[in-house]
């Protein structure tokens, strides 16, 4: 048999008059007109009407009206092919938080969840703070499901907040094997507990052995030291890096660090860190550049650093809207051999273009300089290329000795990126996305006496490309194809970049 469905779209209507009729006393309806997502003369769109209802409800929630009822009346004018819209708001009392219930947590302590809730019992109800609290609980990464609901309280002016969570595994023990174009073949072992004993503490041990890098790291972080919003922790590390292909030397770093962070405002956070490490430049090739051979030896670095982070994004795990900015400064010379001061400033902005489409822009610049008669050594300089400037090899741009083709790093850099993330037609839960991007940047300046073989230019480098990413069960997979557009003759290109890891 055959089934025929006939659809008559009918006549299109435009928006006529728009009014807001509020039954709430002492509330000026004009203050809500800015939340209307359309204007007179626009084509009628039911989705925009729903969005307007949500925005009005949210604003009224911020004014402590928890249980408002916004009902649109649509009056059709056939003669003029227009519809007049009236948003009716029923009168409701102001509401205060009577009780906050935490349910579903078996291992995680109540206080770990409760400290993420921006409201306290007895506070005036605020829907924006409630939504922010729900997102903060999700950002912890401890729960597979977070559901925050409001229920009527014991009296009409009180409400009960129910926070229901579903715990997921926060421990991670993994063996890994993979390949990256930056480090070559690699194997790693990670053991980490992000919610130690249900207290929200983070303890981890990582070991990575790769063709160009070996790393061992032990870290611990307490996000609420002394039951305050005060992060504290430590790191112990030992790293060896093979820079033979880029700069004809190997580097060994062994050290420890302690850090402490605290909020300055709602979105601004400051972190202080002290680091001491033994830094050794070894295995320098006999054919290496003079600029590299002069760096041989062991150096003790004792440094104090601070970082300011400003974050205003919809999600810390997978941001799609908002921006993040940072300022890093470091002073070396509190003991030890190294004497330098460095600073970096940058930011990322995320803009949701459409459902599943996110445009992000990044910018960063930095400078490092010695003081007290000390020059900036090669291990203290910046290196640009690879992950932070696609289209170029790791350490692919910047000052270089043409006689040996050794990358020397630089004291100044800037970089920027514009990337569009978009779906490719697969289900969202598969975690596969496409990327179109363009990167730009430059690196220059070293504290050395120039020779005919030294090239050092601050000219702009520019590249563009396409990529594919997959948040697979075996680990993150990313493929990038990029092509330099602006470059110097001595720069090292990298058209194909591939990173892959697996866990079992």
N, C-alpha and C positions, 0 to 999 in steps of 0.2 A: 504494500500500500504506500501511497504518497501523502506526505503532510505538507501543506502549503501555508506558510505564515505570511500574512500581508500586514505591513507596517505603514501607517500613515503618520508621518512626522508632524503634520499640522503646520500652522503658521508660526513663524518666529515672533517673539515679543521682546520689546525693549523695556528697560526699567523706567518707570515714571516717577511719581513722588515717593520719597523715603521719609518715614517718620519713626521715632522711638517713643513709645507710650509707657512711661514708668509709673507703677503704683507704689514705689518706694518713696517715702517722705524724705524731704531734704536732699533729694538726688536730682541734679540737673541733667536732663536727657542730652543736652548739647555736648556734655563731656564725653558721651559715648559715641558720637557721630564719627569720630576719628577711627573707630574700630570697624566701621562698615567698609567692606572690601570692594565695593563697586560704587558707581555714581550714576546720576540720572543720565539717560541716553545710552548706557551700556546694554549689550544683549543680556537678557535674563539667563542666569546660570545658577542652577540649584546647588551646585557644590560651593559657590561663593556665598550663598545664603547660609549654608551650614557652617562655613568658616566664620562668618560674621557672628553667628549665634555662639560659637565656641569662644571667640575673642571677647564678646560682651560678657559671657559667663565668667571667663578668666579674670577680667578686670573687676567685676563685681566681687569675685572671690578674694581679690587683693584688698577689697574694702570691707572684708569680714562678712560678706553675705554668702554663706556657704551653700544654701539650698535655694538658689534663685531658679525661676522657671521662665525661660525666654521662648515665646511662641510667636512665629511669624504669621501674619494675615496677608494673603495674596489676593488682591482685587484686580480682576482682569477687565480691561477696557477693549472690547473687540473692535470698536470703531477706530481707535487710534493705534491698535496693535501694541498696547503697552500694559504693564502691570504696576500697580501701586503697592508698596510694601510697608507694613506697619509691624514693628517688633514690639510685642507686648511683654512687659516685665512685671511679674507678680510681686507683691510686697512680701518680704520675708524678714525675720528679725536678724540682728547681728549675732554671730555665733562665736563661742569660745571653745577651746579644746578642753574637754573634760578628762579624757583618758587616752593614752597611746598603748595599744596592745601589740606585742611582738609574738608572732606564731610561726611555727614550722622550723625553727632553728633547733637542731639537736645538739650539735657540737659547738657552734659559734655562740659565744656569750652574748646575753642581751645587750650589754653596754656597748659592744662593738657595733651593733646595728643602731642602737638608740642615739649614739653620738653623731650619727650621720643625719639624723632628723633635725631639720632647722626649727621645728616647733617644739615647745615644751608644754606640759600640762598646765593649763591656766592661761596660756597665751591666746590672743585674738586669732581666730582662724584666718589663714592666708593661703589661697590656692596655689599661688606661684611658689611659695616656700615649700608647700607639700609636693609639688611636681619636682622641684629641685632636690628635695630629700629623696624621692624615689630614684632619681637618676644617680645620686651619690651612692646609694645602696647598690645599684646595679654596677657602678664603676668599681666597686670593691673587687668584683670578679669571684666572689665566694658562692654566688647563688645562680642557679640555672633559671630561676623564675622569681620575680619580685612583683607583688601585687599590693598596692596601697589603696584602700577604700575608706570612705567616711560614712558613718552611720549616725542616726539621731541619738542624742544623749538622753539623760534623765529628764531634762527640761528642754523646751523649745529653743533656748539660747545656748545650748551646749551640743557638742558633737564628739563622737568617738572615732579615733583614727586607728584602723586596723592595718598592720603591716604583716603580710603573709609572705614568707620566703620558702624557697625549696633549695636546699643545699646541694652543692656539687663538689666533686673532688677538687681540693686545692693543693694537694701534694702532686709532685711531678718527679718521677724517676725515669730517665730516658737514656738510651744508648743511641747514638746517632752516627750516620755516615752520609757523606754527600760530597758536593763539589761546588766551588764557586770560582768565578773567573778572577777574583781578587786573591784568594788564598790557596787555590788548587784543591786537591783531594783532602778531605778532612774527616775526622772521627771525633765525637765528643761524648761526654758523660755529664749529665746534669741531675742533681737531686735538689729539690726545692720544696719548701712548704710555705705557702703564702699566708696561711692562717694558722700559725703554730699554736697548738693547744687551744684553738678557738679564740685566741686573744688578738688576732689580727696582726701578729708579728710575722716578719718575713725573714726566713733563714735559708741560705742556699750555698751550694758548692758546685762549681763548674770546672770542667777540664776539657780543653780543646787541643787536639793535635792535628795540625794541618801541614801542607807542604811548605807554607811560608810563615806559619805562626803556631806557637804553642802557648797555651794560657791556662793558668790555674788561679781560681778566685774563690774566696770564702767571704760571704757578706751577711750582715744581720741588720735589720731595721725595725725599730719600735715606733709606730706612727703616733702613738699617744703616750709619750714618756711622762711619768708622774701624773697620769690621768688628765693631761692637758693636751691641747692640739699642738704638740711639740714633738717633732720627729727626731730620733737619735739613732745612731748606728755606727758600724765600722766595716772596713774592707781590708782584706789581706790578699795580696796578689803577687804572682810571678809570671812574667811574660817574656817570651823570646820571639823576635820577629826577624824574618829573613828579608832583607832589603837588597839582596845581591842583584836582582834583575833591574831594580830601579836606581839604587845608589851605591852598590858595590860594598855593602857592609851588613853585619848582623847587629841586632840590638837586644840587650837583656835589661829588664826592669823588674826589680824586687822591692816591695815596699808595703806600707800600710797607711790607712787613712781613717779619720773619724769625722763624722758630720752631724750637724744639728740644723733643723729647719723649723720655721714658725710662720704663721700668717701675719701679714701687716694689715691687710684688709680682706674683704670677702674673696676677691679674686687674685690678690697679690701675695706671693709667698717668697720668703728669703731663706737661703741655705748657706751656712758657713761650713767650711771644710778645712781641715789641716791634713797635709800629706807629706810623708817623708819616703823617699825611695832612693835606691842605688841604681844608677843608670850607667850601663857599660856599652861602649861601641867597640865591637870586636870583629875578627875575621875580615879585615879590610883587604881587598884585593891589591896586589902589588901594582896593578895597572889602574887603580882607582884615581879619581881626580885629586889634585893637591888639596882642594877644598874639603874633601872627605878625609884624607889622610891626616889632616891637621886636627880632626875631631877625635882621634883615637884616645882611648883611656876610660877611666871610671870617674863619675861625677855623682856627688850626693846632692839631691834636691830636697830642700825643706821649704814648703810653700803653704801659704794661707790663701784660700779662694772664697769668693762669695758669688751667689747666683740669685738673681731676681727673676721670678717666673710670674707672668700675668696670664691667666687662663680664663677665657669666657667662651666655652664651647658647649655644644649640646651633649657631648659624650667624650670622656677622656679616652675610652678604648677605641671607638670608631667615630671620630668627629666628622660631622657633615655640615655644621653651621657654627660660625663664630671665629674667634682668633686666639692665638697664643703668641706671646712675646717673651723674650728673655734677654738678660744682661749678665755676662760672665766676666769676672775680673780675677786675676791671680797675681800674687806677689811672692816671688821666690827670693830668699836671702835671709830668712829667719833661721840662721844657722845654715849649715851645708856649704856647698861650693857655688851653686848657680845663683846668679843675680839678674833677675829680669822681672818685668811687669807686662802683663798681657791683658787684653780685653776683647770681648766679642759681644755683638748685639745683633739681634735678629727677630724674626717673627714669621708666622704662617697664618694665612686667612683662608677660611673655608666658606664656600658659598654654594648652597643647594640650587642648582640650575633647574632641575626637574626631579621627578621620582627616580632615585638610583643614580642620578648624574650630579657629581660634586666637582666644582672648580676650586682648586687650591693654588695660592700664590705664596711663594717663600722668598725672603730676602735676608741676607746675613753678611756682616763685614767684621773684620778683626785686625788687630795690630799687636805686635810683640816687640819690646825694645829692652836692651840691656841697660844697666846703670852701674855707677861706681867703677867705670873703666872696663866692664865686662861686655863681651860680644854675645850675641844670641847664637847658641850652638845648634847644630843640625837637628838634634832630637827635640829642641824646643820650638822649632819653626813650624809653620803651617804647611800642609801638603794638600793639594787640590787635584781631583780627578777620581774617576771610578764612581762610587756611590754619590758623591757630592757634586760631580759635574759629569753627567753621562755623555758618552761620545768620545771621552778621553780615558786613557789607561790610568790606573792608580798612579798618583804622582806624575801624571802625564803632562801637566803644564807647569809654568813657573821657571825660575832660574835654573840653568843647566850648563854643564861643562861639555861643549861640543867635542872636545878631544876624546873624552871617555864616555859621553852620553849619560853621565850620572845626573840624576835629579838632586837638587840641593835644597829644596824647600824655600820658603819665603817668609818675610816678616810682616807682610800686609796681604790681605786678600778681600775679595768680595765675591758673592755669588747670588744668583737668583734663579727661580724656577716657576714656571706656570704649568700646571698639570690638570687635565680633565679626566676624571674617573667616570666610567660609564658601564652599564650592564651590556652583556653580549647575548642576551636572550635565554640564559640558563636560570634555573631557580635560584633565589637569593640565598637559600641555605647551603648551596654548594660553595659559596664564597669565591666565585670566579668573576673577575672584572677586567675590563680593558682600560688602557691608559694612553692618552696622547699628551706629549709634554715637549717643552722647550727649556733648555738650561743655558745660563750665561754666567760668566765669571772671569776672574783674573787673579794672578798671584805674582808678587814681585818683591824685590828688596832683600839683600843679605848684607851682613856686616863683614865684607871681605874686600880686599884690594882687587880691582878688576884686572883681568888679562884678556888677551885677544880671543881666548876660547870661551870666556864667560858670556852668556847671553842672558839678559834680564830685561823683560819688557812688560809693561802694565797694560798692554793692548787687550781689548775685549775678545773673549772666546765665546762662541755661540754654537749650540747644537740643537737638534730637534729629533724626535723619534716617537715610536709606538711601543707599548709594553702590554704584558699580560700577567696578571697575578692570580694566585690560587691559595686560599687558606685551607690547605689539605690536611687530612688527619695525620699525614706523615711529616707535617711541618710546612713552613711557608715556601712557596715556589714563585719565582719572579723571572720573567724573560723580558729583556729590553733590546730593541734594535734602534740605534741612534746614529746620526751622521753629523759630524762637525760642519758648520757653515762658515764660521770665522775662526781662523787658527793661525799659528805661526808655523814656519817650516820645520822647526825642531820639536814641535809638540808630538806626543805619541797618541795615536787614535785607538779607539776601541769601539767598533761598530756593534758587536754582539756582546751582551752581558747576561749571564745566566747564574742564578743561585738556587740551590736545592738542598733540602735536608730531609732526613727520614728518622723516625723513631720506632722502636720495636721493643 
